[in-house]
């Protein structure tokens, strides 16, 4: 019955004896009556009537009337609000269909049509998940079915499709056969060795009838690396080598095609973390000295460093000295192998108190070291007193790449190294423990040194000074490589704790990593990071902003719009922040310095394929007896159907009537009173006796 209120009638029994006892009496009685009938005994039929009436009296049948309150059936209208639903006229289709379906649902007084929205998931369209969550509050006996208003791109359809307790109807926005050029990333490494090619693979899917080849642009950290023409609809592999340690952003893009629904899937951004292979360091100690072990302990403590260390115990021009033979090296100094065969395999070469001897390392090999730096290598010189003479490295071909030129003086006497104003901005020396704070006049608290080589620095960056405020630590870039000089051989005093010691290990670690181009130690750098909904920007520079002015960084959002971010400078670091405008690739620029950062999911699954389709959800509609309809062909009529009947047809979709109810009251009326039944049974027995007497 379809009304909200109705009466249900049924016959119920309230037996006076247990059912087994009544069954036993019935069996015995029918056997006796049957035997009488078989013997043709008079009155057997009346005895059978009496038996039946007696059994009915024992069962006490009654007419029971139920007062029922019928509950409304529940149907779900699940609306896909994902990003792909905002394309190509789909919002209007969706809004019109929602309004029409809700109006149709209101025409059925026994139907509760509930609207559910998916929202925008972080991992594609959560269409089925939204439906299942809504079903948690729906009793199965009242579920009349569900309607999905979507473009068909659902990313959470279970592989094992289980039938719902009602039909599932899919109403598709968009149009069949839509075309859209899109870039599909097939594989990309999460990590890659710095300067070593890593393999990326992708495919540009072009609609039928499109171009046979498609242009593709590849960028690494915002700089274009190559432009290619690749075959459409075929897998393509390219090699890309990260240029530095840490995160690098690889962007692959293709221009708009002849058919486009969105340009967002014409590009992809990938983050690959550059890691350095084991760093190879060549340490050449010109002579045994107390600070030699300091270098060795520092470099051997780093598991990522392969150290090759040679100490020159006795050069070839010193054939007579007091060094015992058993303390000399057992192998000859492999000059040719180090400086000709394997020179380019080293990431850093350290000359520690080296004294130039032509008979040991010829000038041609020292010239090879200078060329190695020009090509991108790194050299650190820790000057010995000999650097002030013509036996120092400055008098060799290496002198062309050294920023400090000796004056010929050796400065002796106690002094405390000082960080220069430039050094307070440089990441190698900024914030060293015990450095004091020149802005407030606080002097360094670290220990004294006692010897330094006097030099003039015509180039490079003097980050620490020594006696008479002369250069002590100089950093310089030469060609594609880097050079550093420490113009004293007293650094080891800090490691021994003399006079309070100092941050020897930290200074050497920073020096070595700056020389090997560690990104976090770049003196001119622009860095961005994400905190909550804000993009934090840090600009590090050796040149302060002009007085009264602030640094401005140009920020380009993923949609191509630009805005200026003003930074506030303090202690050589300028910082600022800007609100994020969704996930994607953000570009920062200040002058010639540019950086790229990928925020969030820059290749959302939701936008990877935005073509409307009827294939993804078809297994669900088939399993539930539902239907799939393209809204472009018209919105189907909404009907109520009988349970077990077809739930869809030409131009209509159906929601079965469940007729679930609650019983609010019962009325019981006996069909025949027990005394009347017994009286009738007695009469039947009297008729049997009368018939038998005749």
C-alpha positions as CSV (number, residue, x, y, z in Angstrom):
1,X,0.0,0.0,0.0
2,X,1.5,3.4,-1.1
3,X,-0.2,5.7,1.3
4,X,1.5,7.2,4.3
5,X,-1.2,5.6,6.5
6,X,-2.8,2.3,5.8
7,X,-4.3,-0.9,7.4
8,X,-2.8,-4.3,7.0
9,X,-5.1,-7.4,7.6
10,X,-3.9,-10.9,8.4
11,X,-5.2,-14.1,10.1
12,X,-3.3,-15.1,13.2
13,X,-3.6,-18.0,15.6
14,X,-3.3,-18.1,19.4
15,X,-3.4,-21.9,20.2
16,X,-4.7,-23.1,23.5
17,X,-2.2,-26.1,23.4
18,X,1.3,-26.4,22.0
19,X,1.4,-26.9,18.3
20,X,2.9,-30.4,18.7
21,X,0.0,-31.4,21.0
22,X,-2.6,-30.2,18.5
23,X,-0.7,-31.9,15.7
24,X,-0.7,-35.2,17.6
25,X,-4.4,-34.9,18.3
26,X,-5.1,-34.1,14.6
27,X,-3.0,-37.1,13.5
28,X,-4.8,-39.6,15.8
29,X,-8.2,-38.1,15.0
30,X,-7.8,-38.3,11.2
31,X,-6.5,-41.9,11.5
32,X,-9.6,-42.9,13.4
33,X,-12.0,-40.9,11.1
34,X,-10.2,-42.3,8.0
35,X,-10.5,-45.9,9.4
36,X,-14.2,-45.3,9.8
37,X,-14.6,-44.0,6.3
38,X,-12.7,-47.0,5.0
39,X,-15.0,-49.3,6.9
40,X,-18.0,-47.4,5.7
41,X,-19.1,-46.8,9.2
42,X,-22.1,-44.6,9.6
43,X,-21.5,-41.1,11.0
44,X,-17.7,-41.0,10.1
45,X,-18.2,-37.8,8.0
46,X,-19.8,-36.0,11.0
47,X,-17.0,-37.2,13.2
48,X,-14.5,-35.7,10.8
49,X,-16.5,-32.4,10.9
50,X,-16.4,-32.5,14.7
51,X,-12.6,-33.1,14.6
52,X,-12.0,-30.2,12.4
53,X,-14.1,-27.9,14.4
54,X,-12.4,-29.0,17.6
55,X,-8.9,-28.4,16.1
56,X,-10.0,-24.9,15.0
57,X,-11.2,-24.2,18.5
58,X,-7.8,-25.2,19.9
59,X,-6.0,-22.9,17.4
60,X,-8.3,-19.9,18.3
61,X,-7.9,-18.1,14.9
62,X,-8.3,-14.3,14.8
63,X,-8.3,-11.4,12.3
64,X,-5.4,-9.0,13.1
65,X,-5.5,-5.5,11.7
66,X,-2.2,-3.5,11.7
67,X,-2.1,0.3,11.7
68,X,1.0,1.2,9.5
69,X,3.0,4.4,9.0
70,X,4.8,4.2,5.7
71,X,8.3,5.7,5.5
72,X,9.5,7.7,2.5
73,X,11.9,6.0,0.1
74,X,15.3,7.7,-0.1
75,X,17.1,8.4,-3.4
76,X,20.5,10.1,-3.7
77,X,21.5,12.7,-6.3
78,X,25.4,12.8,-6.3
79,X,26.8,15.9,-8.0
80,X,30.4,15.9,-9.3
81,X,32.0,19.2,-8.3
82,X,35.5,18.3,-9.5
83,X,37.6,20.6,-11.6
84,X,36.9,18.8,-14.9
85,X,33.2,19.6,-14.4
86,X,34.0,23.3,-14.9
87,X,34.9,22.8,-18.6
88,X,33.2,23.2,-21.9
89,X,29.6,24.1,-20.9
90,X,29.4,21.4,-18.3
91,X,28.5,23.7,-15.4
92,X,25.3,24.9,-17.1
93,X,24.4,21.3,-18.0
94,X,24.9,20.2,-14.4
95,X,22.9,23.1,-12.9
96,X,19.9,22.6,-15.2
97,X,19.8,18.9,-14.6
98,X,20.0,19.4,-10.8
99,X,17.0,21.9,-10.9
100,X,14.9,19.6,-13.1
101,X,15.6,16.4,-11.0
102,X,14.8,18.1,-7.7
103,X,11.6,19.5,-9.1
104,X,10.7,16.0,-10.4
105,X,11.5,14.4,-7.0
106,X,9.1,16.8,-5.2
107,X,6.2,15.4,-7.2
108,X,6.4,12.1,-5.4
109,X,5.2,12.5,-1.8
110,X,6.7,9.1,-0.8
111,X,10.2,10.0,-2.0
112,X,13.0,11.9,-0.2
113,X,15.6,13.0,-2.8
114,X,18.8,14.0,-1.1
115,X,21.5,16.1,-2.8
116,X,25.2,15.1,-2.2
117,X,28.2,16.9,-3.6
118,X,31.7,15.3,-4.1
119,X,33.8,18.4,-3.5
120,X,37.3,18.5,-5.0
121,X,39.3,15.5,-3.9
122,X,43.1,15.5,-3.5
123,X,43.5,12.4,-5.6
124,X,41.0,12.6,-8.4
125,X,37.2,12.6,-8.3
126,X,35.9,10.7,-5.2
127,X,32.6,9.9,-6.8
128,X,32.0,6.4,-5.5
129,X,33.5,7.3,-2.1
130,X,31.0,10.1,-1.8
131,X,28.1,7.8,-2.7
132,X,29.2,5.2,-0.2
133,X,29.6,7.7,2.6
134,X,26.1,9.1,1.9
135,X,24.7,5.5,2.0
136,X,25.9,5.1,5.6
137,X,22.8,7.1,6.8
138,X,20.3,5.4,4.5
139,X,18.5,2.2,5.6
140,X,18.9,-0.4,2.9
141,X,15.1,-1.2,2.9
142,X,14.4,2.4,2.0
143,X,17.0,3.0,-0.6
144,X,15.3,3.6,-4.0
145,X,18.4,4.3,-6.1
146,X,21.1,6.9,-6.9
147,X,21.7,9.3,-9.7
148,X,25.3,10.4,-10.5
149,X,25.6,13.8,-12.2
150,X,29.1,13.7,-13.6
151,X,31.4,13.7,-16.7
152,X,32.1,10.0,-16.0
153,X,35.7,10.6,-14.8
154,X,35.6,8.8,-11.5
155,X,38.9,7.7,-9.9
156,X,37.7,5.5,-7.1
157,X,35.7,2.8,-8.9
158,X,36.5,-0.4,-7.1
159,X,37.9,-3.2,-9.2
160,X,35.5,-5.7,-7.7
161,X,32.1,-4.2,-8.4
162,X,29.5,-5.1,-5.8
163,X,25.8,-4.4,-6.5
164,X,24.1,-1.6,-4.6
165,X,20.7,-2.2,-2.9
166,X,19.1,-0.1,-5.7
167,X,19.7,1.0,-9.3
168,X,22.5,3.4,-10.2
169,X,21.7,5.9,-13.0
170,X,24.6,8.0,-14.5
171,X,23.7,11.3,-16.1
172,X,26.7,12.5,-18.2
173,X,27.7,16.1,-18.9
174,X,29.9,16.9,-21.9
175,X,29.6,15.1,-25.2
176,X,30.8,11.7,-26.5
177,X,34.0,11.7,-28.6
178,X,35.5,14.9,-27.2
179,X,39.1,15.7,-28.2
180,X,41.9,17.0,-26.0
181,X,45.6,17.1,-26.5
182,X,47.2,16.0,-23.2
183,X,50.7,15.2,-21.8
184,X,51.0,11.9,-20.0
185,X,54.0,11.3,-17.7
186,X,54.9,7.6,-17.8
187,X,57.9,7.4,-15.5
188,X,60.1,9.8,-13.6
189,X,62.8,9.2,-11.0
190,X,62.5,10.7,-7.6
191,X,66.3,10.9,-7.2
192,X,69.1,11.3,-9.6
193,X,72.8,11.8,-9.4
194,X,74.0,15.4,-9.9
195,X,75.3,15.9,-13.5
196,X,74.3,12.4,-14.4
197,X,71.5,11.8,-16.9
198,X,68.2,10.5,-15.5
199,X,65.6,8.9,-17.7
200,X,62.1,10.5,-18.0
201,X,59.4,9.1,-20.3
202,X,56.2,10.6,-21.4
203,X,53.6,10.6,-24.2
204,X,51.6,13.3,-25.9
205,X,48.2,12.0,-26.7
206,X,46.7,13.7,-29.7
207,X,43.0,13.2,-30.8
208,X,42.3,11.4,-34.0
209,X,43.0,13.6,-37.0
210,X,45.6,15.7,-35.1
211,X,49.3,16.3,-35.9
212,X,51.6,13.4,-36.5
213,X,54.4,15.2,-34.5
214,X,54.1,17.5,-31.6
215,X,56.5,20.2,-30.3
216,X,57.7,19.7,-26.7
217,X,59.7,22.1,-24.5
218,X,61.7,20.9,-21.5
219,X,62.8,23.2,-18.8
220,X,65.1,22.5,-15.8
221,X,64.7,24.9,-12.8
222,X,63.0,27.5,-15.1
223,X,65.7,27.5,-17.8
224,X,64.9,25.9,-21.1
225,X,67.2,23.0,-21.8
226,X,65.8,21.7,-25.1
227,X,63.0,21.8,-27.6
228,X,61.9,18.6,-29.4
229,X,59.4,17.4,-32.0
230,X,58.1,14.1,-30.8
231,X,55.7,11.6,-32.5
232,X,52.1,11.9,-31.2
233,X,50.6,9.0,-29.3
234,X,53.9,7.3,-28.8
235,X,56.1,6.8,-25.7
236,X,59.1,9.1,-25.7
237,X,62.2,8.8,-23.4
238,X,64.5,11.8,-22.6
239,X,67.6,12.1,-20.4
240,X,67.8,15.1,-18.0
241,X,70.6,15.7,-15.6
242,X,70.1,17.7,-12.4
243,X,72.7,20.4,-12.0
244,X,72.8,20.7,-8.2
245,X,72.0,18.8,-5.1
246,X,68.5,19.1,-3.6
247,X,65.2,19.6,-5.4
248,X,65.1,20.4,-9.1
249,X,61.9,21.1,-11.0
250,X,61.6,19.6,-14.5
251,X,58.8,21.1,-16.6
252,X,57.6,19.4,-19.8
253,X,55.1,21.3,-22.0
254,X,53.4,21.1,-25.3
255,X,51.5,24.0,-27.1
256,X,47.7,23.9,-27.6
257,X,46.4,21.4,-30.2
258,X,43.6,21.7,-32.7
259,X,41.1,20.2,-30.1
260,X,41.4,21.4,-26.5
261,X,39.2,21.2,-23.4
262,X,41.9,22.6,-21.1
263,X,45.5,23.6,-21.4
264,X,46.3,22.5,-17.8
265,X,47.1,18.9,-19.0
266,X,49.4,20.2,-21.7
267,X,52.2,20.6,-19.2
268,X,53.6,18.6,-16.3
269,X,56.0,19.5,-13.6
270,X,58.2,16.9,-11.9
271,X,60.5,17.2,-8.8
272,X,63.7,15.3,-8.8
273,X,66.1,15.4,-5.9
274,X,69.7,15.7,-7.0
275,X,72.1,13.7,-4.9
276,X,75.8,13.7,-5.2
277,X,77.6,10.5,-5.8
278,X,80.5,9.9,-3.4
279,X,82.6,13.1,-3.4
280,X,86.2,12.5,-4.3
281,X,88.7,14.8,-2.5
282,X,92.4,14.9,-3.2
283,X,94.4,16.2,-0.2
284,X,98.1,16.9,-0.7
285,X,100.0,17.8,2.4
286,X,103.3,19.4,1.5
287,X,105.0,18.1,4.7
288,X,104.0,16.4,8.0
289,X,102.6,19.0,10.5
290,X,100.3,19.1,13.5
291,X,97.2,20.2,11.5
292,X,97.4,17.4,9.0
293,X,95.3,15.1,11.0
294,X,92.6,17.8,11.3
295,X,91.9,17.6,7.6
296,X,92.0,13.9,7.6
297,X,89.6,13.5,10.5
298,X,87.2,16.0,9.0
299,X,87.0,14.5,5.6
300,X,87.0,10.8,6.8
301,X,84.1,11.6,9.2
302,X,81.8,12.3,6.2
303,X,80.7,8.9,4.7
304,X,79.9,10.6,1.4
305,X,83.5,11.6,0.9
306,X,86.2,9.4,-0.7
307,X,89.5,10.9,0.4
308,X,92.8,10.4,-1.4
309,X,95.5,11.8,0.9
310,X,99.2,12.0,0.1
311,X,101.8,13.5,2.4
312,X,105.2,14.5,0.9
313,X,107.7,13.0,3.4
314,X,110.9,13.6,1.5
315,X,111.0,15.2,-2.0
316,X,113.3,13.9,-4.7
317,X,115.7,16.8,-4.3
318,X,116.3,15.9,-0.6
319,X,118.3,12.7,-0.7
320,X,119.9,13.1,2.7
321,X,117.9,13.8,5.8
322,X,117.3,12.2,9.2
323,X,114.0,10.6,8.4
324,X,114.2,6.8,9.0
325,X,113.6,4.7,5.9
326,X,110.9,2.7,7.6
327,X,108.8,5.9,8.1
328,X,108.9,6.8,4.4
329,X,106.1,6.0,2.0
330,X,106.3,2.6,0.4
331,X,105.0,3.9,-3.0
332,X,106.2,6.7,-5.2
333,X,104.0,9.8,-5.5
334,X,101.6,8.9,-8.4
335,X,101.9,12.3,-10.1
336,X,100.9,11.3,-13.6
337,X,97.9,9.2,-12.5
338,X,96.6,12.0,-10.2
339,X,97.2,15.0,-12.3
340,X,96.7,13.6,-15.8
341,X,94.7,10.4,-15.8
342,X,92.2,11.0,-12.9
343,X,92.3,14.7,-12.3
344,X,88.8,15.4,-13.5
345,X,87.4,12.6,-11.3
346,X,88.0,14.8,-8.2
347,X,85.5,17.2,-6.8
348,X,88.0,19.1,-4.7
349,X,91.8,19.4,-4.5
350,X,93.3,20.7,-1.3
351,X,96.9,21.9,-1.1
352,X,97.8,21.9,2.6
353,X,101.1,23.7,3.3
354,X,102.4,22.8,-0.1
355,X,105.9,23.9,-1.1
356,X,106.5,24.1,-4.8
357,X,109.2,21.7,-6.0
358,X,109.6,21.4,-9.8
359,X,111.1,18.0,-9.5
360,X,108.0,16.7,-7.7
361,X,105.0,18.1,-9.5
362,X,106.0,19.7,-12.8
363,X,104.5,23.0,-14.0
364,X,102.6,21.2,-16.7
365,X,100.6,19.3,-14.1
366,X,100.0,22.4,-12.1
367,X,98.7,24.1,-15.2
368,X,96.4,21.1,-15.6
369,X,95.0,21.9,-12.1
370,X,94.4,25.5,-13.1
371,X,92.5,24.3,-16.3
372,X,90.6,21.9,-14.1
373,X,89.3,24.8,-12.0
374,X,88.3,26.8,-15.1
375,X,86.2,23.9,-16.2
376,X,84.3,23.7,-13.0
377,X,86.7,22.1,-10.4
378,X,87.6,23.4,-7.0
379,X,90.9,24.1,-5.2
380,X,91.5,25.0,-1.6
381,X,94.9,26.2,-0.5
382,X,96.0,26.4,3.1
383,X,99.1,28.5,2.8
384,X,102.4,27.6,4.4
385,X,105.1,30.2,5.2
386,X,106.6,29.2,1.9
387,X,103.7,30.9,0.1
388,X,105.4,34.2,0.9
389,X,108.4,33.1,-1.2
390,X,109.0,32.0,-4.7
391,X,108.4,28.4,-3.6
392,X,104.7,29.1,-3.0
393,X,101.9,28.1,-5.4
394,X,101.5,31.6,-6.5
395,X,104.8,31.4,-8.4
396,X,103.4,28.4,-10.3
397,X,100.7,28.3,-13.1
398,X,98.1,27.9,-10.3
399,X,98.9,31.5,-9.3
400,X,96.7,32.7,-12.1
401,X,93.6,31.4,-10.3
402,X,94.5,32.4,-6.8
403,X,92.9,35.7,-5.6
404,X,95.5,36.5,-2.9
405,X,98.9,37.8,-4.1
406,X,101.7,37.5,-1.6
407,X,103.7,40.6,-0.6
408,X,106.7,38.6,0.6
409,X,105.9,39.2,4.2
410,X,105.3,36.6,6.9
411,X,103.3,38.1,9.7
412,X,104.1,36.5,13.1
413,X,102.5,37.3,16.4
414,X,99.2,36.5,18.2
415,X,95.9,37.7,16.6
416,X,92.2,36.7,16.6
417,X,90.6,36.1,13.2
418,X,87.8,38.5,12.4
419,X,84.8,38.1,10.2
420,X,84.5,40.9,7.8
421,X,81.3,42.9,7.1
422,X,81.1,40.9,3.8
423,X,81.7,37.7,5.8
424,X,78.7,38.5,7.9
425,X,76.6,38.2,4.8
426,X,78.4,35.2,3.3
427,X,76.9,31.8,4.2
428,X,80.4,30.3,4.7
429,X,81.2,32.5,7.6
430,X,77.8,34.0,8.7
431,X,76.9,33.0,12.2
432,X,80.0,31.1,13.2
433,X,80.0,30.3,16.9
434,X,82.2,32.7,18.8
435,X,82.5,35.2,15.9
436,X,81.1,38.1,18.0
437,X,78.9,40.7,16.5
438,X,80.5,43.7,14.9
439,X,77.2,45.7,14.8
440,X,77.4,45.9,18.6
441,X,81.2,45.9,18.9
442,X,81.3,42.4,20.5
443,X,84.7,40.9,19.7
444,X,85.3,37.2,18.7
445,X,85.6,34.8,21.6
446,X,87.6,32.1,19.8
447,X,91.3,31.4,20.2
448,X,94.3,33.2,18.8
449,X,96.5,32.2,15.9
450,X,100.2,33.2,15.6
451,X,101.2,33.3,11.9
452,X,99.8,34.4,8.6
453,X,101.0,35.3,5.1
454,X,100.5,38.9,4.0
455,X,98.7,39.2,0.7
456,X,96.9,41.7,-1.4
457,X,93.5,40.6,-2.7
458,X,92.7,42.2,-6.0
459,X,89.7,40.0,-6.6
460,X,87.5,37.5,-4.7
461,X,85.7,37.9,-1.4
462,X,87.6,38.5,1.8
463,X,85.4,36.9,4.5
464,X,87.9,36.8,7.3
465,X,90.9,39.0,8.2
466,X,94.0,38.5,10.2
467,X,96.9,40.6,11.4
468,X,96.7,44.3,10.6
469,X,93.2,43.7,9.2
470,X,94.8,41.9,6.2
471,X,93.0,39.1,4.2
472,X,92.9,35.7,6.0
473,X,90.2,33.7,4.2
474,X,89.4,34.6,0.5
475,X,86.8,33.0,-1.7
476,X,86.7,33.4,-5.5
477,X,85.0,32.1,-8.6
478,X,87.2,31.3,-11.5
479,X,85.6,30.4,-14.8
480,X,83.1,27.7,-13.9
481,X,85.1,26.6,-10.8
482,X,85.9,27.9,-7.4
483,X,89.0,28.7,-5.3
484,X,89.5,29.4,-1.6
485,X,92.6,30.4,0.3
486,X,93.3,30.2,4.0
487,X,96.4,32.3,4.5
488,X,97.6,30.7,7.7
489,X,98.6,27.2,8.8
490,X,97.4,27.8,12.4
491,X,93.8,26.6,11.9
492,X,94.6,23.3,13.8
493,X,94.9,25.3,17.0
494,X,91.2,25.7,17.2
495,X,90.7,21.9,16.9
496,X,93.1,21.4,19.9
497,X,91.1,23.9,22.0
498,X,94.0,26.2,22.4
499,X,93.0,29.6,24.0
500,X,89.3,28.5,23.9
501,X,89.5,26.9,20.5
502,X,87.0,27.8,17.7
503,X,84.6,26.5,15.1
504,X,87.3,24.8,13.0
505,X,85.2,21.8,11.9
506,X,82.2,24.0,10.9
507,X,84.3,26.5,9.0
508,X,86.1,23.8,7.1
509,X,82.9,21.9,6.4
510,X,81.3,25.0,5.0
511,X,84.4,25.9,2.9
512,X,84.5,22.4,1.4
513,X,80.8,22.3,0.6
514,X,80.8,25.8,-0.9
515,X,83.7,24.8,-3.1
516,X,81.7,21.8,-4.2
517,X,78.7,24.0,-5.0
518,X,76.3,23.0,-2.2
519,X,73.1,25.0,-3.0
520,X,72.5,26.0,0.6
521,X,75.8,27.8,0.7
522,X,75.3,30.0,-2.4
523,X,76.0,33.6,-1.5
524,X,73.6,34.9,-4.1
525,X,70.4,32.9,-3.7
526,X,66.7,33.1,-4.0
527,X,64.8,30.4,-2.0
528,X,61.1,29.7,-1.5
529,X,59.4,27.3,0.8
530,X,55.8,26.5,1.8
531,X,54.3,27.0,5.2
532,X,50.6,26.4,5.4
533,X,48.9,28.6,2.8
534,X,51.9,31.0,2.5
535,X,54.9,31.0,0.2
536,X,58.0,32.1,2.2
537,X,60.7,33.8,0.2
538,X,64.3,34.2,1.2
539,X,66.8,36.3,-0.7
540,X,70.5,36.0,0.3
541,X,72.9,38.5,-1.2
542,X,76.4,39.9,-0.5
543,X,75.2,43.3,-1.7
544,X,72.8,45.1,0.6
545,X,69.7,46.9,-0.7
546,X,70.2,50.6,-1.2
547,X,69.5,52.7,1.8
548,X,65.8,53.5,2.1
549,X,64.9,50.9,-0.4
550,X,63.6,47.3,-0.2
551,X,64.1,44.3,-2.4
552,X,61.2,43.3,-4.6
553,X,60.8,39.8,-6.0
554,X,58.5,39.2,-9.0
555,X,56.3,36.1,-8.3
556,X,54.6,34.4,-11.2
557,X,51.6,32.2,-10.3
558,X,50.7,28.9,-12.0
559,X,48.1,30.7,-14.1
560,X,50.7,33.1,-15.5
561,X,49.7,36.2,-13.5
562,X,52.5,38.2,-11.8
563,X,52.7,40.1,-8.5
564,X,55.5,41.9,-6.6
565,X,56.5,40.7,-3.1
566,X,58.4,43.2,-1.0
567,X,61.2,41.7,1.2
568,X,62.4,42.9,4.6
569,X,66.2,42.7,5.0
570,X,68.0,41.9,8.2
571,X,71.6,40.7,8.7
572,X,72.2,40.1,5.0
573,X,69.0,38.1,4.5
574,X,65.8,39.5,3.0
575,X,62.6,37.7,3.7
576,X,58.9,38.0,2.7
577,X,55.8,36.0,2.1
578,X,52.9,35.8,-0.2
579,X,49.6,33.8,-0.2
580,X,49.4,30.8,-2.4
581,X,46.9,30.7,-5.2
582,X,46.5,26.9,-5.4
583,X,48.9,24.1,-6.4
584,X,51.2,24.5,-9.4
585,X,54.6,25.9,-10.4
586,X,55.6,29.3,-9.0
587,X,58.4,31.3,-10.5
588,X,60.5,33.9,-8.6
589,X,62.8,36.4,-10.2
590,X,64.9,39.3,-9.0
591,X,67.1,40.7,-11.6
592,X,68.9,37.9,-13.3
593,X,68.3,35.5,-10.4
594,X,65.4,33.1,-11.0
595,X,64.0,30.2,-9.1
596,X,61.1,27.7,-9.6
597,X,59.2,25.9,-6.9
598,X,56.5,23.2,-7.3
599,X,53.7,23.5,-4.7
600,X,51.2,20.8,-4.0
601,X,50.0,18.3,-6.6
602,X,51.1,20.1,-9.8
603,X,49.9,17.2,-12.0
604,X,46.5,16.5,-10.5
605,X,44.9,13.2,-11.5
606,X,41.6,15.0,-11.9
607,X,43.0,17.1,-14.9
608,X,45.0,14.3,-16.5
609,X,42.0,13.3,-18.6
610,X,39.0,15.6,-18.8
611,X,37.1,13.9,-21.7
612,X,33.6,12.9,-20.8
613,X,33.2,9.1,-20.9
614,X,30.6,6.4,-20.3
615,X,33.1,3.5,-19.9
616,X,34.4,4.1,-16.4
617,X,31.0,3.8,-14.6
618,X,29.3,1.2,-16.9
619,X,30.3,-1.8,-14.7
620,X,28.4,-0.2,-11.8
621,X,25.3,0.6,-13.8
622,X,25.3,-2.9,-15.3
623,X,25.6,-4.5,-11.9
624,X,22.8,-2.5,-10.4
625,X,20.3,-2.6,-13.3
626,X,20.8,1.2,-13.8
627,X,21.4,3.2,-16.9
628,X,23.7,5.8,-18.5
629,X,22.3,8.9,-20.3
630,X,24.1,11.7,-22.0
631,X,22.4,15.0,-21.0
632,X,23.2,16.4,-24.4
633,X,20.4,14.0,-25.6
634,X,17.9,15.4,-23.1
635,X,17.1,14.8,-19.4
636,X,15.1,11.5,-18.9
637,X,11.8,11.5,-17.0
638,X,11.9,10.4,-13.4
639,X,9.4,7.6,-12.5
640,X,8.6,5.2,-9.6
641,X,8.6,1.6,-10.5
642,X,7.5,-1.7,-9.0
643,X,10.3,-3.7,-7.2
644,X,11.8,-6.3,-9.5
645,X,10.7,-4.5,-12.7
646,X,13.1,-2.7,-15.1
647,X,14.5,0.6,-13.7
648,X,15.0,2.4,-17.0
649,X,13.6,2.7,-20.5
650,X,13.6,4.9,-23.5
651,X,13.6,8.5,-22.2
652,X,13.0,7.6,-18.5
653,X,14.7,6.3,-15.4
654,X,13.0,4.6,-12.5
655,X,13.3,4.5,-8.7
656,X,11.7,1.4,-7.2
657,X,9.0,1.7,-4.6
658,X,10.2,0.1,-1.4
659,X,7.1,0.5,0.8
660,X,8.9,0.3,4.1
661,X,6.7,1.0,7.1
662,X,6.5,1.0,10.9
663,X,3.6,-0.7,12.8
664,X,1.9,1.9,15.1
665,X,-1.0,-0.3,16.4
666,X,-2.7,-3.7,16.3
667,X,-6.5,-4.8,16.5
668,X,-7.3,-8.5,17.1
669,X,-10.8,-9.9,16.5
670,X,-11.5,-13.6,17.0
671,X,-13.0,-15.2,13.9
672,X,-15.2,-17.7,16.0
673,X,-15.5,-17.8,19.7
674,X,-14.1,-21.0,21.3
675,X,-17.4,-21.8,23.0
676,X,-19.2,-21.6,19.6
677,X,-16.7,-23.8,18.0
678,X,-17.1,-26.4,20.8
679,X,-20.9,-26.2,20.5
680,X,-20.7,-26.8,16.8
681,X,-18.3,-29.7,17.4
682,X,-20.7,-31.2,19.9
683,X,-23.6,-30.8,17.4
684,X,-21.5,-32.6,14.8
685,X,-20.9,-35.5,17.3
686,X,-24.6,-35.6,18.0
687,X,-25.4,-35.9,14.3
688,X,-22.8,-38.7,14.1
689,X,-24.5,-40.6,16.9
690,X,-27.9,-40.1,15.3
691,X,-26.7,-41.3,12.0
692,X,-25.1,-44.3,13.5
693,X,-28.3,-45.2,15.4
694,X,-30.3,-45.3,12.2
